[in-house]
Structures are given as C-alpha cells and as structure tokens.
C-alpha cells in the first residue's frame, strides 16, 4: 500500500502511558490509515473516510472506564 506523504498523528483518545496508542493518517485522498504506534511495521489498516467517520462517531461518546 502506498503511504508516501502520510502525516501520522497519535489519536486523541490514546493513552499517554506508552501502552495503548493508535496513530492515524487522514491526509491522503480516499483513505484513512491506522496503525499501532508500538508496532509501526506490524501492519496498517486502510479504511475509507466514510468508514472512519462512522467509527469515530460510534465511539466518540463511550466512556473510558
């Protein structure tokens, strides 16, 4: 998968303790890339912007027990 130009950022809901961190690159046309910050070479999930918005909307109001 072509990822040239991807600008990765840590998801705002990721923890700051070095544990559960997700990175997102949403600057590429037609796709949003998601990866584990602890295993950047371990694989990247690519979804459509529509699917990403639906995921964010579905999880935005969940508590962080």
C-alpha positions as CSV (number, residue, x, y, z in Angstrom):
1,X,0.0,0.0,0.0
2,X,1.3,3.4,-0.9
3,X,1.8,5.6,2.2
4,X,4.1,8.2,0.8
5,X,3.1,11.6,2.3
6,X,1.1,10.1,5.2
7,X,1.2,12.5,8.2
8,X,0.8,10.4,11.2
9,X,-0.7,11.7,14.5
10,X,-1.5,9.9,17.7
11,X,-5.2,9.5,18.2
12,X,-6.6,11.9,20.8
13,X,-8.1,9.0,22.9
14,X,-4.8,7.1,23.1
15,X,-3.3,6.8,26.5
16,X,-0.1,8.7,27.4
17,X,1.4,5.8,29.4
18,X,3.2,4.2,26.4
19,X,0.6,1.5,26.2
20,X,-2.5,1.6,24.0
21,X,-1.6,4.1,21.3
22,X,-3.1,4.3,17.8
23,X,-1.8,6.5,15.1
24,X,-3.9,7.9,12.3
25,X,-3.0,9.4,8.9
26,X,-6.1,11.1,7.5
27,X,-4.4,13.4,4.9
28,X,-4.3,11.0,1.9
29,X,-7.1,11.2,-0.7
30,X,-9.7,8.5,-0.4
31,X,-8.4,6.6,2.6
32,X,-7.5,6.9,6.3
33,X,-4.6,4.8,7.6
34,X,-4.5,3.4,11.2
35,X,-1.6,1.6,12.9
36,X,-0.3,0.6,16.3
37,X,2.4,3.1,17.5
38,X,4.2,0.3,19.3
39,X,4.5,-1.8,16.1
40,X,4.6,0.6,13.2
41,X,6.0,-2.0,10.9
42,X,3.4,-4.6,12.0
43,X,0.7,-3.6,9.5
44,X,-1.5,-0.7,8.6
45,X,-5.3,-0.7,8.3
46,X,-6.7,1.3,5.5
47,X,-10.4,2.4,5.5
48,X,-12.5,4.9,3.6
49,X,-13.0,8.3,5.1
50,X,-16.8,7.5,5.4
51,X,-16.0,4.3,7.4
52,X,-13.6,6.3,9.6
53,X,-16.1,9.0,10.3
54,X,-18.7,6.3,11.2
55,X,-16.2,4.6,13.5
56,X,-15.3,7.9,15.3
57,X,-18.9,8.8,15.6
58,X,-19.8,5.4,17.1
59,X,-17.0,5.6,19.7
60,X,-16.9,9.3,20.5
61,X,-19.4,9.2,23.4
62,X,-18.1,6.0,25.0
63,X,-16.6,6.3,28.5
64,X,-13.0,5.4,29.1
65,X,-13.7,3.2,32.1
